[in-house]
Amino acid sequence: MILSLVILSGGCKEDDSFRADNPTVEKVSFTADDYKEIDEDTLPTRTSVRNNTEFFWAQGDTVGIYPDTGAQVYFVMEDGAGASSAKFDGGGWALKQSAEYYSYYPFIGDIYLNRHRIPVSYVGQKQTGLTGVDHIGAYDYMYTDATFSESGNLNFNYHHLGCIIRPKLTLPAGTYTKLAITAPSEVFVKSGWFDLQPLENSVSVNGTKFSNQITIDLDGVSVDGSTTFLVYVMSAPVNLKGTEITISVLNDQKKEYQCKKTPSANYTAGRIGGLTCSSWTEVPQSMGMIIDGWDDGGNLGGDAE
Protein backbone atom coordinates (compact mmCIF):
# COMPACT_ATOMS: atom_id res chain seq x y z
CA MET A 1 0.00 0.00 0.00
CA ILE A 2 1.29 3.46 -0.93
CA LEU A 3 1.61 6.10 1.76
CA SER A 4 1.51 9.47 0.02
CA LEU A 5 2.94 12.69 1.36
CA VAL A 6 3.00 16.12 -0.21
CA ILE A 7 6.24 18.12 0.03
CA LEU A 8 5.40 21.81 0.20
CA SER A 9 7.56 24.41 -1.51
CA GLY A 10 8.79 27.64 0.01
CA GLY A 11 11.23 28.58 2.76
CA CYS A 12 14.97 28.05 2.87
CA LYS A 13 17.49 25.93 4.70
CA GLU A 14 21.24 26.05 5.14
CA ASP A 15 21.61 22.59 3.60
CA ASP A 16 21.32 22.98 -0.19
CA SER A 17 19.73 19.54 -0.45
CA PHE A 18 16.59 21.02 1.11
CA ARG A 19 16.58 24.53 -0.36
CA ALA A 20 13.24 25.45 -1.90
CA ASP A 21 14.87 27.42 -4.73
CA ASN A 22 16.38 24.22 -6.11
CA PRO A 23 14.51 22.06 -8.61
CA THR A 24 12.10 20.04 -6.50
CA VAL A 25 10.06 16.89 -6.50
CA GLU A 26 6.48 17.41 -5.47
CA LYS A 27 5.28 13.88 -4.91
CA VAL A 28 6.86 11.44 -2.45
CA SER A 29 5.54 7.93 -1.84
CA PHE A 30 6.30 5.43 0.89
CA THR A 31 5.91 1.66 0.86
CA ALA A 32 6.92 -0.93 3.46
CA ASP A 33 7.79 -4.56 2.88
CA ASP A 34 5.32 -7.15 4.10
CA TYR A 35 6.51 -9.39 6.88
CA LYS A 36 7.05 -12.92 5.56
CA GLU A 37 5.82 -16.11 7.18
CA ILE A 38 8.45 -18.50 8.49
CA ASP A 39 6.23 -21.50 9.28
CA GLU A 40 2.64 -22.70 9.10
CA ASP A 41 1.85 -21.12 12.46
CA THR A 42 2.31 -17.52 11.31
CA LEU A 43 0.32 -14.72 9.77
CA PRO A 44 1.63 -11.84 7.63
CA THR A 45 1.58 -8.35 9.10
CA ARG A 46 3.03 -4.88 8.68
CA THR A 47 4.34 -2.19 11.01
CA SER A 48 0.97 -1.31 12.48
CA VAL A 49 -1.66 -3.88 11.74
CA ARG A 50 -5.38 -4.37 11.59
CA ASN A 51 -6.71 -7.91 11.19
CA ASN A 52 -3.06 -9.03 10.90
CA THR A 53 -2.64 -7.75 7.36
CA GLU A 54 -3.53 -4.10 6.83
CA PHE A 55 -0.92 -1.38 7.32
CA PHE A 56 -2.09 1.87 8.83
CA TRP A 57 -0.57 5.07 10.17
CA ALA A 58 -1.11 6.45 13.66
CA GLN A 59 -1.41 10.12 14.57
CA GLY A 60 2.06 11.58 15.08
CA ASP A 61 3.95 8.93 13.11
CA THR A 62 7.20 10.50 11.97
CA VAL A 63 9.91 9.57 9.48
CA GLY A 64 13.42 10.98 9.19
CA ILE A 65 15.02 11.74 5.82
CA TYR A 66 18.72 12.39 5.18
CA PRO A 67 20.22 13.82 1.99
CA ASP A 68 23.45 12.18 0.83
CA THR A 69 25.27 14.92 2.76
CA GLY A 70 23.98 17.15 5.56
CA ALA A 71 21.53 16.87 8.45
CA GLN A 72 18.16 15.14 8.41
CA VAL A 73 14.67 16.59 8.22
CA TYR A 74 11.57 14.94 9.64
CA PHE A 75 8.00 14.54 8.45
CA VAL A 76 5.05 14.19 10.82
CA MET A 77 1.68 12.78 9.79
CA GLU A 78 -0.84 15.60 9.71
CA ASP A 79 -4.00 13.68 8.81
CA GLY A 80 -5.21 10.23 7.91
CA ALA A 81 -4.68 8.44 11.22
CA GLY A 82 -6.03 4.91 10.99
CA ALA A 83 -5.72 4.87 7.21
CA SER A 84 -3.24 3.23 4.86
CA SER A 85 -2.48 6.56 3.22
CA ALA A 86 -1.72 9.83 4.92
CA LYS A 87 -0.28 13.28 4.40
CA PHE A 88 2.91 14.31 6.15
CA ASP A 89 3.96 17.82 7.07
CA GLY A 90 7.57 18.46 6.06
CA GLY A 91 7.65 21.96 7.53
CA GLY A 92 7.67 23.58 4.10
CA TRP A 93 11.00 22.14 2.95
CA ALA A 94 11.48 21.06 -0.65
CA LEU A 95 13.80 18.31 -1.85
CA LYS A 96 16.52 18.67 -4.48
CA GLN A 97 16.12 16.46 -7.55
CA SER A 98 19.82 15.76 -8.01
CA ALA A 99 20.46 14.58 -4.43
CA GLU A 100 20.15 11.07 -3.06
CA TYR A 101 18.04 10.52 0.05
CA TYR A 102 17.89 7.92 2.80
CA SER A 103 14.97 7.49 5.17
CA TYR A 104 14.28 5.61 8.37
CA TYR A 105 11.38 5.02 10.77
CA PRO A 106 10.57 5.84 13.51
CA PHE A 107 12.22 9.28 13.73
CA ILE A 108 14.67 9.85 16.59
CA GLY A 109 14.26 13.30 18.16
CA ASP A 110 17.71 14.68 17.41
CA ILE A 111 17.91 16.63 14.16
CA TYR A 112 21.71 16.26 14.11
CA LEU A 113 21.62 12.52 14.78
CA ASN A 114 24.59 10.66 13.28
CA ARG A 115 23.20 8.63 10.36
CA HIS A 116 25.85 5.99 11.03
CA ARG A 117 24.69 5.40 14.64
CA ILE A 118 20.89 5.47 14.73
CA PRO A 119 19.85 3.96 18.09
CA VAL A 120 17.39 1.12 18.66
CA SER A 121 15.89 -0.28 21.85
CA TYR A 122 13.46 -3.12 22.48
CA VAL A 123 12.88 -2.16 26.13
CA GLY A 124 9.49 -1.04 27.45
CA GLN A 125 7.11 -2.80 25.04
CA LYS A 126 3.47 -2.91 26.14
CA GLN A 127 0.47 -4.43 24.37
CA THR A 128 -2.93 -3.04 25.32
CA GLY A 129 -5.87 -5.43 25.03
CA LEU A 130 -6.26 -8.79 23.36
CA THR A 131 -5.99 -7.28 19.89
CA GLY A 132 -3.72 -4.29 20.61
CA VAL A 133 -1.08 -3.56 17.98
CA ASP A 134 -0.39 0.14 18.51
CA HIS A 135 2.92 -0.65 20.24
CA ILE A 136 4.45 -2.27 17.16
CA GLY A 137 5.41 0.88 15.25
CA ALA A 138 7.67 2.33 17.97
CA TYR A 139 9.92 -0.76 17.78
CA ASP A 140 9.63 -1.64 14.08
CA TYR A 141 12.87 0.01 12.93
CA MET A 142 12.96 0.40 9.16
CA TYR A 143 15.32 1.88 6.59
CA THR A 144 15.42 2.65 2.88
CA ASP A 145 18.17 2.28 0.33
CA ALA A 146 19.44 5.35 -1.54
CA THR A 147 16.52 7.08 -3.29
CA PHE A 148 16.54 9.78 -5.96
CA SER A 149 14.00 11.59 -8.07
CA GLU A 150 12.55 9.85 -11.10
CA SER A 151 10.35 11.99 -13.35
CA GLY A 152 9.45 14.27 -10.47
CA ASN A 153 8.66 11.47 -8.03
CA LEU A 154 10.62 10.35 -4.99
CA ASN A 155 9.77 6.84 -3.82
CA PHE A 156 10.90 5.38 -0.51
CA ASN A 157 10.64 1.63 0.08
CA TYR A 158 11.21 0.64 3.71
CA HIS A 159 12.81 -2.62 4.84
CA HIS A 160 12.32 -4.05 8.32
CA LEU A 161 15.41 -4.43 10.51
CA GLY A 162 13.67 -6.53 13.15
CA CYS A 163 11.31 -9.47 13.41
CA ILE A 164 8.06 -10.24 15.21
CA ILE A 165 7.80 -13.13 17.66
CA ARG A 166 4.08 -13.78 17.97
CA PRO A 167 2.96 -16.16 20.72
CA LYS A 168 -0.57 -17.51 20.29
CA LEU A 169 -1.90 -18.12 23.79
CA THR A 170 -4.76 -20.06 25.36
CA LEU A 171 -4.53 -19.46 29.12
CA PRO A 172 -6.45 -20.25 32.32
CA ALA A 173 -9.08 -17.64 33.18
CA GLY A 174 -7.62 -14.46 34.59
CA THR A 175 -6.04 -11.09 33.90
CA TYR A 176 -2.45 -11.14 32.66
CA THR A 177 0.16 -8.41 33.12
CA LYS A 178 3.43 -9.56 31.52
CA LEU A 179 4.89 -12.02 29.03
CA ALA A 180 8.53 -13.05 28.79
CA ILE A 181 10.43 -15.24 26.33
CA THR A 182 13.54 -16.76 27.88
CA ALA A 183 16.44 -18.49 26.10
CA PRO A 184 19.39 -20.41 27.59
CA SER A 185 21.86 -17.65 26.65
CA GLU A 186 21.92 -13.89 25.99
CA VAL A 187 20.64 -13.89 22.41
CA PHE A 188 18.10 -11.02 22.61
CA VAL A 189 19.21 -7.47 21.80
CA LYS A 190 18.04 -4.97 24.40
CA SER A 191 19.58 -1.92 22.72
CA GLY A 192 21.98 -1.08 19.91
CA TRP A 193 22.21 0.87 16.67
CA PHE A 194 22.22 0.68 12.87
CA ASP A 195 24.10 2.49 10.10
CA LEU A 196 21.63 4.02 7.64
CA GLN A 197 24.33 4.66 5.02
CA PRO A 198 27.00 1.97 5.42
CA LEU A 199 30.10 2.03 3.26
CA GLU A 200 30.07 -1.76 3.05
CA ASN A 201 27.63 -4.60 3.69
CA SER A 202 23.91 -4.19 4.32
CA VAL A 203 21.99 -2.33 7.01
CA SER A 204 21.45 -4.39 10.17
CA VAL A 205 21.01 -4.03 13.94
CA ASN A 206 24.26 -4.00 15.94
CA GLY A 207 23.56 -4.93 19.55
CA THR A 208 25.33 -3.24 22.47
CA LYS A 209 23.28 -4.71 25.36
CA PHE A 210 21.95 -8.26 25.40
CA SER A 211 19.74 -10.46 27.59
CA ASN A 212 18.58 -14.05 27.71
CA GLN A 213 15.03 -12.71 27.91
CA ILE A 214 12.72 -10.34 26.08
CA THR A 215 9.59 -9.04 27.81
CA ILE A 216 6.38 -7.20 27.07
CA ASP A 217 3.87 -5.71 29.52
CA LEU A 218 0.21 -6.58 29.03
CA ASP A 219 -2.52 -4.07 29.84
CA GLY A 220 -6.21 -4.94 29.87
CA VAL A 221 -5.64 -8.57 28.89
CA SER A 222 -8.33 -10.71 30.52
CA VAL A 223 -9.50 -14.15 29.35
CA ASP A 224 -12.21 -16.61 30.36
CA GLY A 225 -10.15 -19.76 29.91
CA SER A 226 -11.22 -20.49 26.34
CA THR A 227 -10.06 -17.29 24.64
CA THR A 228 -7.09 -17.54 22.28
CA PHE A 229 -5.18 -14.34 21.56
CA LEU A 230 -1.94 -13.11 20.00
CA VAL A 231 0.93 -11.15 21.55
CA TYR A 232 3.24 -9.21 19.23
CA VAL A 233 6.83 -8.97 20.51
CA MET A 234 9.26 -6.91 18.44
CA SER A 235 12.87 -8.12 18.45
CA ALA A 236 16.13 -7.75 16.61
CA PRO A 237 16.79 -10.84 14.47
CA VAL A 238 17.47 -13.80 16.75
CA ASN A 239 18.49 -17.40 16.09
CA LEU A 240 16.22 -19.67 18.13
CA LYS A 241 16.11 -22.62 15.72
CA GLY A 242 16.33 -25.88 17.60
CA THR A 243 16.66 -24.12 20.97
CA GLU A 244 14.22 -24.84 23.78
CA ILE A 245 12.80 -21.55 25.04
CA THR A 246 10.31 -20.72 27.77
CA ILE A 247 7.24 -18.53 27.30
CA SER A 248 6.19 -17.18 30.70
CA VAL A 249 3.07 -15.20 31.54
CA LEU A 250 2.26 -13.51 34.83
CA ASN A 251 -1.25 -12.74 36.07
CA ASP A 252 -2.50 -10.05 38.43
CA GLN A 253 -2.48 -12.57 41.30
CA LYS A 254 1.28 -13.05 40.82
CA LYS A 255 0.79 -16.55 39.45
CA GLU A 256 3.15 -17.53 36.69
CA TYR A 257 2.52 -20.04 33.91
CA GLN A 258 5.19 -21.47 31.63
CA CYS A 259 5.16 -23.14 28.25
CA LYS A 260 8.21 -24.77 26.64
CA LYS A 261 8.72 -24.48 22.88
CA THR A 262 11.49 -25.34 20.40
CA PRO A 263 11.21 -23.14 17.27
CA SER A 264 11.97 -24.81 13.95
CA ALA A 265 13.14 -21.64 12.16
CA ASN A 266 15.30 -18.58 12.72
CA TYR A 267 13.67 -15.22 13.38
CA THR A 268 15.35 -13.14 10.67
CA ALA A 269 14.76 -9.53 9.61
CA GLY A 270 11.34 -8.97 8.07
CA ARG A 271 9.93 -12.27 9.37
CA ILE A 272 7.09 -13.12 11.74
CA GLY A 273 6.94 -16.43 13.55
CA GLY A 274 4.30 -17.91 15.80
CA LEU A 275 4.60 -19.90 19.02
CA THR A 276 1.38 -21.74 19.92
CA CYS A 277 1.04 -22.23 23.69
CA SER A 278 -1.99 -24.00 25.15
CA SER A 279 -0.37 -26.37 27.67
CA TRP A 280 0.92 -24.59 30.78
CA THR A 281 2.73 -25.40 34.00
CA GLU A 282 2.17 -23.19 37.03
CA VAL A 283 5.47 -22.43 38.77
CA PRO A 284 6.31 -20.74 42.10
CA GLN A 285 7.72 -17.24 41.74
CA SER A 286 10.93 -18.40 43.41
CA MET A 287 11.51 -20.65 40.38
CA GLY A 288 9.85 -18.53 37.73
CA MET A 289 10.37 -15.47 35.59
CA ILE A 290 13.49 -13.49 36.47
CA ILE A 291 13.58 -10.11 34.73
CA ASP A 292 17.26 -9.53 35.60
CA GLY A 293 17.41 -5.76 35.09
CA TRP A 294 15.69 -5.77 31.68
CA ASP A 295 14.07 -2.40 32.29
CA ASP A 296 17.40 -0.55 32.50
CA GLY A 297 18.11 -1.33 28.86
CA GLY A 298 18.58 2.16 27.41
CA ASN A 299 16.73 4.96 25.69
CA LEU A 300 16.42 6.57 22.30
CA GLY A 301 17.86 10.05 22.88
CA GLY A 302 20.73 10.99 20.55
CA ASP A 303 23.54 8.70 19.50
CA ALA A 304 23.60 5.04 20.40
CA GLU A 305 26.12 3.70 22.85
Sequence and secondary structure as in RCSB ss.txt:
>XXXX:A:sequence
MILSLVILSGGCKEDDSFRADNPTVEKVSFTADDYKEIDEDTLPTRTSVRNNTEFFWAQGDTVGIYPDTGAQVYF
VMEDGAGASSAKFDGGGWALKQSAEYYSYYPFIGDIYLNRHRIPVSYVGQKQTGLTGVDHIGAYDYMYTDATFSE
SGNLNFNYHHLGCIIRPKLTLPAGTYTKLAITAPSEVFVKSGWFDLQPLENSVSVNGTKFSNQITIDLDGVSVDG
STTFLVYVMSAPVNLKGTEITISVLNDQKKEYQCKKTPSANYTAGRIGGLTCSSWTEVPQSMGMIIDGWDDGGNL
GGDAE
>XXXX:A:secstr
  EEEE       SSGGG TTS B  EEEEEE   EE STT     SSEETTTEE   TT EEEEEESSS  EEE
EEEE TTSS  EEE TT   BTTS EEEEES  S TT  TT EEEE  S EEESTT  TTSGGG  EEE  B  B
TTEEEEEEEESSEEEEEEEE  SEEEEEEEEE SS  EEEEEEE SS SSS    EEEEEESEEEEEEEEEEE S
S EEE  EEES B  TT  EEEEEEETTS EEEEEE  SS B TTEEEEEEE   EEE GGGS   TTGGGS   
SSS  
